[in-house]
Amino acid sequence: MMKTRKWSGIVLTTALAAGLLAGCSGNNNENQGAQPSGTSSPSSTGSASTEALTFSFYSEDQNPNWSNMQDDVGKVLTEKTGITLDAEFAVGDPIQKSALIAASGEYPDLISAKNSINKFVDVGAVLDLTDLIEEHAPNLKKLFEGQMSRLRYSNEDKSIYVIPTYSAIDNTPFKAEGGFQLQHRVVKELGYPTIRTVADYEKAIKDYLALHPKDENGNPNIGLTLNADDWHMYISVTNPAFYTTGGADDGEFNINVDTQEVTYHFRRPEEKEYFRWLNHMNAEGLLDKQSFVQKYDQYKAKIATGRVLGLIDQEWDYADGEKALKAEGKFDQGYGHYPVTMTEATKDTSYWPTGFMAGYGIAISKDNPDPVRAIKFLDYLASDEGQVLINYGIEGKHYNVENGKRVIPAEINDRKVNDATNFQKETGIGHYQTMGAHYGDGVKDPTGNYYTTNNEDQIIAGYNDVEKEVLSAYGAKTWIDMFPKPSEFKVRPWGAAWNIPIPGDSEITVIENKLKDITWKRIPEAILAKPEDFDKIWDAYMKDLEKADVTKAEDLREALVKERVALWSE
């Protein structure tokens, strides 16, 4: 049975499209949407067949390496379940794309719309999965044991609309992906200086540029570049302001872990000083002049030249550029991760724990021809067999079992790390983690092996000799050894504020869009201003926020946070 649909050609009236797009904010980690309409659960009857069936699948995340399940793992998944996916991944602004699909009245069979699942709930497009999980998904029940209350949508609607796929169960972070990045050649040349504060980071860049103003081809080296193209502004420009000043990642808000008091995080005095430091970096000529005008592809291409000494980003955002360097054997121009903060007294908050977070994941639409087959497919992904398949691949081809331990051959691991794009396309390893619920790093299966390959041994095995040399010089085995541990922070009882659904009748979306527009105008302006004008621009920015009802946004967010705490405490 084939069922194939595409939504890229949806045409709406001008008035409707304009109204929808006006209600969308860019690709922030903020749920946009509405109060659910109370869609009921489907009948528990349904096909138990494993005959071939294609589900249409839509995801807000891009996946340029997707190979239509013709990869090694995808073929096995189809063999085991009978299911193939006709997938479409959002291009451009995913929230706008989701809004158009939600308004169309015709829905993909499976929906992964993490930033705007509320839009689909509001129009009754997705099913309540409570009974389907209870009756047909023993592996999901086992995986979510003790956490089922967190899957509920809200205090008013206890339905389960989403199988969480973006937050792992019992995750122990082994791999550092954030912090501030410096090329290995920089710290090696300077004798491995301490990189702990923004002053240390700045000095390393400045000292290296003094020694090597140009690369081997005579092109100028670049001290620090930022990625400010559309939603990447959050990742590379604004989020580091709270990581470096002791604030947790709660989207655009800072939340007191004890009182749940909410503040628009840019209003914290500490963050003003972070942006003043970026202003200083610009004035010193250490910040790339193209930071606020370059497009994402240009940013990655610039990194691939090897001329960029420093980044402030997440590895997944710049990885394509670094992979190009590694493919050419330029390992000394790869990047290390450093827990840089404004002062030594402040801890980097990259690994402040949230506990298990539901909210973002995969939903089954009311148009799905066989919800039972769909939930069984998702249940297989959560099974021990499915977890090993999507994480390790196929035994004898991608890993071996030696003395009861799963071992990834060196040549496979080398391809996985240094030829990641082609490896993923061919094997499918990396495609399916966020399509299904999964155990986190550090969790062992019944055989005593880790479910995931992100454990210390495998991470170290993936390092090249240059990385190992740099880490050894800093007395660390992995990059995460250099960061504060999750145990040094209180677990946030609300998870993360960006993960909390927004009621459709709330003013939050409109107000926060105004705040975002002001922030995205004022922050670049403040960073690029003459240092003597910084305070004047910042004061104007704060007044703009007040005029845009920032205190009301804080109050509305605080109410939602406290409701989430109450929901998860039951």
Secondary structure, 3 states (H helix, E strand, C coil): CCCCCCCCCCCCCHHHHHHHHHCCCCCCCCCCCCCCCCCCCCCCCCCCCCCCEEEEEEECCCCCCCCCCCCHHHHHHHHHHCEEEEEEECCCCHHHHHHHHHHHCCCCCEEECCCCHHHHHHCCCECCCHHHHHHHCHHHHHHCCCCHHHHCCCCCCCCCCCEECCCCECCCCCCCCCCEEEEHHHHHHCCCCCCCEHHHHHHHHHHHHHHCCECCCCCECEEEECCCCCCHHHHHHHCHHHHCCCCCCECCEEECCCCCCEEEHHHCHHHHHHHHHHHHHHHCCCECCCCCCCCHHHHHHHHHCCCEEEEECCHHHHHHHHHHHHHCCCHHHCEEEECCECCCCCCCCCCCCCCCCCCCEEEEECCCCCHHHHHHHHHHHHCHHHHHHHHHCCECCCEEEECCEEECCHHHHHHHHHCHHHHHHHHCCCCCHHHCCCECCCCECCCCCECCCCCHHHHHHCCCHHHHHHHHHCCCCCHHHHCCCHHHCCCCCCCCHHHCCCCCCCCHHHHHHHHHHHHHHHHHHHHHCCHHHHHHHHHHHHHHHHHCCHHHHHHHHHHHHHHHHHHHCC
